[in-house]
Amino acid sequence: MKEDQMIQTIIQLAKVARHEGLRGVLPLTEMMPDAFSRRGVKLLGLGAEPDDIRSLLGVEAERDARIKRLVIEGLAGIADGENPEVLEARLRLIAGLEKACNQLALAQKT
C-alpha cells in the first residue's frame, strides 16, 4: 500500500471511530493491508492507550527495521565479495549495536 492510500485508510478509521467509538473500528481490521497495521487497529478497537499503541507497535517496527538493515548490509557485503566469516561478524556487530541503542532509547523514555 502506498503512503497516500494508507493516509486515506487511516482517515476512514478516524471517521468511523469519531461516529461509532473506538470499538467501531474492529470490523475494519481486515481491510488493513498487513499484519502490523491489523494489530494496531485491533489494539485501537480494544481501547489500548495511545502510549501503549506507540510502544507496542514501535518495538515491532524497530525490530523489522533492524532485520531489513541486516538484509541490506548482508546482500551488499555478498555483492562486494566479503568473506562470509567477516560478513557474519559485521552483521552480528550491527545487530548488537542497533539493539543496544534501541534499548537505551526505551530506557530513557521511562
Backbone torsions as a table, in degrees:
resi	resn	phi	psi	omega
1	MET	NA	135.9	178.9
2	LYS	-80.6	163.2	-177.1
3	GLU	-57.0	-44.2	-177.4
4	ASP	-63.3	-38.9	177.7
5	GLN	-66.0	-39.7	179.6
6	MET	-65.2	-40.3	177.8
7	ILE	-60.2	-45.7	179.8
8	GLN	-62.5	-39.1	178.6
9	THR	-65.0	-43.0	179.4
10	ILE	-64.7	-40.1	177.8
11	ILE	-63.7	-38.6	176.2
12	GLN	-61.8	-43.3	176.5
13	LEU	-61.0	-42.2	-179.4
14	ALA	-61.8	-40.9	179.6
15	LYS	-66.2	-41.4	178.0
16	VAL	-63.7	-45.7	179.9
17	ALA	-61.7	-37.7	-179.8
18	ARG	-65.1	-40.7	-175.7
19	HIS	-87.8	-33.1	-173.5
20	GLU	-113.7	-6.2	-173.9
21	GLY	89.6	167.9	-175.5
22	LEU	-61.0	-36.1	179.0
23	ARG	-61.5	-23.1	-179.4
24	GLY	-64.9	-19.2	-180.0
25	VAL	-81.7	-16.6	-176.6
26	LEU	-55.1	-43.1	178.5
27	PRO	-64.3	-17.9	-178.7
28	LEU	-89.1	-1.2	-177.5
29	THR	-53.3	-43.5	-174.8
30	GLU	-70.2	-15.0	178.1
31	MET	-78.9	-9.9	-179.7
32	MET	-72.1	144.9	-169.2
33	PRO	-77.5	-13.6	-176.0
34	ASP	-150.8	166.4	-177.1
35	ALA	-62.1	-36.7	-179.3
36	PHE	-59.7	-52.3	-178.4
37	SER	-70.9	-30.8	175.5
38	ARG	-64.0	-41.9	176.4
39	ARG	-61.3	-41.1	179.2
40	GLY	-62.8	-44.7	179.4
41	VAL	-65.6	-37.7	177.9
42	LYS	-64.0	-43.8	176.2
43	LEU	-58.1	-45.4	179.0
44	LEU	-59.0	-49.3	-177.7
45	GLY	-65.4	-27.3	178.5
46	LEU	-86.0	0.4	174.3
47	GLY	87.9	22.2	178.1
48	ALA	-62.2	148.0	177.6
49	GLU	-69.0	149.8	179.5
50	PRO	-53.9	-43.3	179.7
51	ASP	-64.6	-34.3	177.7
52	ASP	-68.0	-40.7	177.4
53	ILE	-62.0	-47.3	178.9
54	ARG	-59.4	-45.2	-176.6
55	SER	-66.1	-51.6	-176.5
56	LEU	-63.8	-47.4	-179.9
57	LEU	-73.0	-31.6	178.6
58	GLY	-63.1	-42.0	178.5
59	VAL	-61.5	-44.3	179.6
60	GLU	-64.8	-42.6	-179.8
61	ALA	-64.1	-40.0	178.8
62	GLU	-65.5	-40.2	178.1
63	ARG	-62.8	-45.1	179.3
64	ASP	-62.7	-39.1	178.8
65	ALA	-64.7	-39.4	177.8
66	ARG	-62.6	-43.2	-179.8
67	ILE	-63.9	-42.9	178.6
68	LYS	-63.2	-38.4	177.6
69	ARG	-63.2	-40.8	177.8
70	LEU	-63.4	-40.5	178.1
71	VAL	-61.5	-47.4	-179.7
72	ILE	-60.0	-51.3	-178.2
73	GLU	-64.5	-40.0	-179.8
74	GLY	-64.7	-48.1	-179.7
75	LEU	-65.4	-39.1	177.3
76	ALA	-64.7	-39.4	177.8
77	GLY	-63.7	-40.9	177.2
78	ILE	-63.2	-45.9	179.6
79	ALA	-61.4	-29.9	-179.8
80	ASP	-83.2	-4.0	179.4
81	GLY	79.4	22.4	-177.8
82	GLU	-65.7	139.8	176.8
83	ASN	-58.2	132.3	-177.4
84	PRO	-56.2	-38.3	179.6
85	GLU	-67.7	-40.1	177.7
86	VAL	-67.5	-41.5	178.7
87	LEU	-61.1	-44.5	179.2
88	GLU	-60.7	-45.0	179.9
89	ALA	-61.5	-42.2	-179.6
90	ARG	-66.0	-42.2	179.5
91	LEU	-65.4	-40.2	177.8
92	ARG	-65.0	-36.9	177.0
93	LEU	-64.7	-46.3	178.6
94	ILE	-59.6	-47.2	-178.8
95	ALA	-61.7	-43.4	-179.3
96	GLY	-66.4	-42.9	179.8
97	LEU	-65.5	-44.4	-179.2
98	GLU	-65.4	-40.3	179.2
99	LYS	-64.7	-42.8	179.3
100	ALA	-63.6	-41.3	178.8
101	CYS	-63.7	-41.7	179.2
102	ASN	-66.0	-40.1	178.5
103	GLN	-65.3	-39.7	177.8
104	LEU	-63.4	-43.1	179.3
105	ALA	-63.2	-41.5	178.0
106	LEU	-64.7	-40.3	-179.8
107	ALA	-64.8	-35.8	-179.5
108	GLN	-71.8	-24.1	179.1
109	LYS	-74.3	-25.5	-176.9
110	THR	-94.7	NA	NA
